[in-house]
């Protein structure tokens, strides 16, 4: 009996999840959405992006690579390593 109840509940949930694809076909508005400003900066994490600096634009980049935490206080837990 429990199995029948579980099957009935499962089929009801899957029926609610279905969308009407014919209603989407009948829509007349086809809109192309183009991506703008995919990369807002010139770097993506540690790598360069394909974006170039625009005219009359200044770019100032400060980057720091952290050292190993194993050295402890000697290297200020990786914050004081000059790499």
N, CA and C of each residue as an Amber inpcrd file, in Angstrom:
protein
   249
   0.8230000  -1.1990000   0.0000000   0.0000000   0.0000000   0.0000000
   0.8650000   1.2600000   0.0000000   1.9710000   1.2300000   0.8010000
   2.8500000   2.3930000   0.8460000   3.4860000   2.6460000  -0.5140000
   3.7990000   1.5600000  -1.2040000   4.4310000   1.6840000  -2.5220000
   3.5000000   2.4000000  -3.5050000   2.2310000   2.0810000  -3.4640000
   1.2570000   2.7090000  -4.3620000   1.1290000   4.1950000  -4.0460000
   1.1360000   4.5430000  -2.7710000   1.0380000   5.9560000  -2.3790000
   2.2660000   6.7260000  -2.8590000   3.4550000   6.1280000  -2.6820000
   4.6850000   6.7910000  -3.1380000   4.6940000   6.9750000  -4.6540000
   4.2390000   5.9770000  -5.3880000   4.1890000   6.0810000  -6.8560000
   3.2020000   7.1650000  -7.2720000   2.0440000   7.2110000  -6.6170000
   1.0420000   8.2290000  -6.9520000   1.5740000   9.6320000  -6.6700000
   2.2640000   9.8260000  -5.5540000   2.8370000  11.1350000  -5.2390000
   3.9340000  11.5110000  -6.2280000   4.7450000  10.5440000  -6.6220000
   5.8310000  10.8080000  -7.5660000   5.2840000  11.2770000  -8.9090000
   4.2450000  10.6150000  -9.4160000   3.6920000  11.0040000 -10.7060000
   3.0090000  12.3690000 -10.6490000   2.4210000  12.7210000  -9.5200000
   1.8200000  14.0440000  -9.3970000   2.8820000  15.1300000  -9.4150000
   3.9980000  14.8850000  -8.7610000   5.0790000  15.8740000  -8.7390000
   5.6680000  16.0520000 -10.1300000   5.8510000  14.9570000 -10.8660000
   6.4310000  15.0760000 -12.2090000   5.4640000  15.7530000 -13.1680000
   4.1720000  15.5810000 -12.9750000   3.2120000  16.2580000 -13.8440000
   3.2010000  17.7620000 -13.6090000   3.4190000  18.1910000 -12.3870000
   3.4590000  19.6170000 -12.0940000   4.7230000  20.2730000 -12.6380000
   5.7670000  19.4920000 -12.8550000   7.0340000  20.0450000 -13.3080000
   7.0790000  20.2520000 -14.8160000   6.1240000  19.7270000 -15.5520000
   6.1380000  19.8340000 -17.0080000   5.6750000  21.2160000 -17.4470000
   6.2890000  21.7140000 -18.5120000   5.9100000  23.0130000 -19.0650000
   5.2210000  22.8010000 -20.4040000   4.4120000  23.7510000 -20.7720000
   3.7120000  23.6750000 -22.0420000   4.6010000  24.2680000 -23.1290000
   5.2210000  23.4160000 -23.9350000   6.1330000  23.8900000 -24.9740000
   5.3920000  24.5200000 -26.1480000   4.1460000  24.1070000 -26.3920000
   3.3850000  24.6980000 -27.4890000   3.0770000  26.1660000 -27.2160000
   2.8900000  26.5350000 -25.9780000   2.6410000  27.9380000 -25.6370000
   3.8810000  28.7800000 -25.9050000   5.0550000  28.2100000 -25.7480000
   6.2810000  28.9560000 -26.0150000   6.5320000  29.1270000 -27.5060000
   6.0710000  28.1930000 -28.3170000   6.2570000  28.2900000 -29.7680000
   5.4130000  29.4150000 -30.3400000   4.2200000  29.6320000 -29.7890000
   3.2920000  30.6220000 -30.3290000   3.6920000  32.0630000 -30.0400000
   4.6490000  32.2910000 -29.2040000   5.0320000  33.6710000 -28.9050000
   5.7420000  34.2840000 -30.1040000   5.3750000  35.5270000 -30.4200000
   5.9260000  36.2080000 -31.5910000   7.2030000  36.9730000 -31.2860000
   7.4190000  37.3100000 -30.0550000   8.5730000  38.1420000 -29.7240000
   9.8310000  37.2830000 -29.5790000  10.7150000  37.4560000 -30.5350000
  12.0160000  36.7960000 -30.4700000  13.0320000  37.8900000 -30.1950000
  13.6560000  37.8140000 -29.0470000  14.5580000  38.8740000 -28.6240000
  15.9480000  38.2990000 -28.4300000  16.9220000  38.9320000 -29.0620000
  18.3080000  38.5170000 -28.8910000  18.9200000  39.3240000 -27.7560000
  19.3800000  38.6390000 -26.7460000  20.0450000  39.2940000 -25.6300000
  21.5440000  39.0980000 -25.7830000  22.2430000  40.1920000 -26.0130000
  23.6810000  40.1260000 -26.1790000  24.3570000  40.4420000 -24.8510000
  25.4380000  39.7560000 -24.5940000  26.1850000  39.9810000 -23.3610000
  27.0370000  41.2300000 -23.5040000  26.9750000  42.0810000 -22.5090000
  27.8220000  43.2720000 -22.4880000  28.6680000  43.2340000 -21.2350000
  29.8920000  43.6480000 -21.3550000  30.8450000  43.6940000 -20.2410000
  30.9720000  42.3270000 -19.5760000  31.3330000  41.3400000 -20.3840000
  31.5080000  39.9970000 -19.8450000  32.5860000  39.9860000 -18.7760000
  33.7080000  40.6190000 -19.0820000  34.7750000  40.7630000 -18.1030000
  34.9010000  42.2410000 -17.7850000  34.5940000  42.6270000 -16.5780000
  34.6480000  44.0430000 -16.2200000  36.0670000  44.5050000 -15.9640000
  36.9620000  43.5890000 -15.6560000  38.3560000  43.9360000 -15.4230000
  39.2370000  43.3440000 -16.5040000  40.5190000  43.6830000 -16.4460000
  41.4570000  43.1600000 -17.4240000  42.0050000  41.8000000 -17.0200000
  41.8060000  41.4110000 -15.7780000  42.3040000  40.1200000 -15.2970000
  41.1480000  39.2800000 -14.7750000  41.2570000  37.9760000 -14.9890000
  40.3160000  37.0240000 -14.4220000  41.1320000  36.1630000 -13.4720000
  40.9380000  36.3360000 -12.2140000  41.7110000  35.7350000 -11.1270000
  43.1770000  36.0930000 -11.3320000  44.0270000  35.1870000 -11.7990000
  45.4340000  35.5160000 -12.0290000  45.7840000  35.5630000 -13.5100000
  44.8180000  35.4290000 -14.3810000  45.0740000  35.3590000 -15.8160000
  44.5510000  36.6060000 -16.5150000  45.1250000  36.8920000 -17.6710000
  44.6990000  38.0500000 -18.4520000  43.4350000  37.7120000 -19.2380000
  42.5520000  38.6830000 -19.4110000  41.3760000  38.4940000 -20.2520000
  41.6680000  39.0690000 -21.6360000  40.7000000  38.9980000 -22.5250000
  40.8870000  39.5120000 -23.8800000  40.5570000  40.9940000 -23.9890000
  40.0860000  41.5930000 -22.9130000  39.7160000  43.0070000 -22.9300000
  40.9720000  43.8750000 -22.9310000  40.9530000  44.9260000 -23.7130000
  42.0630000  45.8690000 -23.7830000  41.6880000  47.1650000 -23.0730000
  42.6970000  47.9130000 -22.6900000  42.4710000  49.2030000 -22.0430000
  41.9540000  50.1760000 -23.0940000  40.8790000  50.8880000 -22.7700000
  40.2810000  51.8330000 -23.7140000  41.0970000  53.1180000 -23.7800000
  40.7970000  53.9350000 -24.7800000  41.4640000  55.2310000 -24.9150000
  41.1350000  56.1110000 -23.7230000  42.1120000  56.8800000 -23.2800000
  41.9670000  57.8090000 -22.1580000  41.5210000  57.0970000 -20.8780000
  42.0130000  55.8940000 -20.6810000  41.6770000  55.1310000 -19.4840000
  42.9730000  54.6650000 -18.8350000  43.0890000  54.8430000 -17.5460000
  44.2730000  54.4480000 -16.8010000  43.9700000  53.1720000 -16.0270000
  44.8850000  52.2290000 -16.1040000  44.7320000  50.9860000 -15.3610000
  45.8950000  50.8460000 -14.4020000  45.5970000  50.6810000 -13.1350000
  46.6040000  50.5260000 -12.0940000  46.3140000  49.2200000 -11.3740000
  47.2120000  48.2540000 -11.4930000  46.9870000  46.9250000 -10.9340000
  48.0000000  46.6570000  -9.8340000  47.5200000  46.3040000  -8.6690000
  48.3710000  45.8890000  -7.5580000  48.0330000  44.4280000  -7.2810000
  49.0420000  43.5650000  -7.3470000  48.7830000  42.1490000  -7.0850000
  49.7880000  41.6200000  -6.0780000  49.3730000  40.6170000  -5.3510000
  50.2330000  40.0300000  -4.3260000  49.9890000  38.5310000  -4.3070000
  51.0620000  37.7740000  -4.2570000  50.9470000  36.3250000  -4.1450000
  51.3740000  35.9290000  -2.7470000  50.5660000  35.1450000  -2.1180000
  50.8230000  34.7680000  -0.7370000  51.7670000  33.5800000  -0.6700000
  52.6070000  33.5680000   0.3570000  53.5400000  32.4700000   0.5710000
  52.9160000  31.3560000   1.3910000  53.7630000  30.4230000   1.7990000
  53.3050000  29.2770000   2.5740000  53.0100000  29.6860000   4.0170000
  52.0030000  29.0790000   4.5770000  51.6160000  29.3640000   5.9570000
  52.4670000  28.5470000   6.9300000  53.2000000  27.5510000   6.3950000
  53.9850000  26.6360000   7.2390000  55.0930000  27.3390000   8.0150000
  55.6600000  28.4040000   7.4690000  56.7940000  29.0700000   8.1160000
  56.3960000  29.8330000   9.3750000  55.1260000  30.0540000   9.5610000
  54.6430000  30.6900000  10.7860000  54.9970000  32.1550000  10.8770000
  55.4880000  32.5760000  12.0460000  55.7630000  33.9820000  12.3200000
  56.9490000  34.4950000  11.4990000  57.8830000  33.6140000  11.0960000
  59.0540000  34.0420000  10.3210000  58.6550000  34.7600000   9.0300000
  57.6270000  34.2840000   8.3690000  57.1610000  34.9370000   7.1390000
  55.7900000  35.5810000   7.3410000  55.4350000  35.8300000   8.5870000
  54.1440000  36.4270000   8.9560000  52.9890000  35.6450000   8.3280000
  53.0810000  34.3190000   8.4520000  52.0660000  33.3840000   7.9780000
  51.7640000  33.5460000   6.4900000  52.8030000  33.7690000   5.6860000
  52.6510000  33.8400000   4.2430000  52.3310000  35.2140000   3.7050000
  52.0890000  36.1850000   4.5560000  51.7340000  37.5250000   4.0870000
  52.9580000  38.3700000   3.7510000  54.1410000  37.9860000   4.2560000
  55.3300000  38.8170000   4.0980000  56.3310000  38.2380000   3.1000000
  55.9330000  37.2730000   2.2900000  56.8500000  36.6950000   1.3070000
  56.8760000  37.5650000   0.0590000  58.0520000  37.9960000  -0.3130000
  58.2070000  38.7860000  -1.5380000  58.5470000  37.8320000  -2.6730000
  57.5730000  37.5150000  -3.4730000  57.7750000  36.5700000  -4.5770000
  57.7580000  37.3280000  -5.8750000
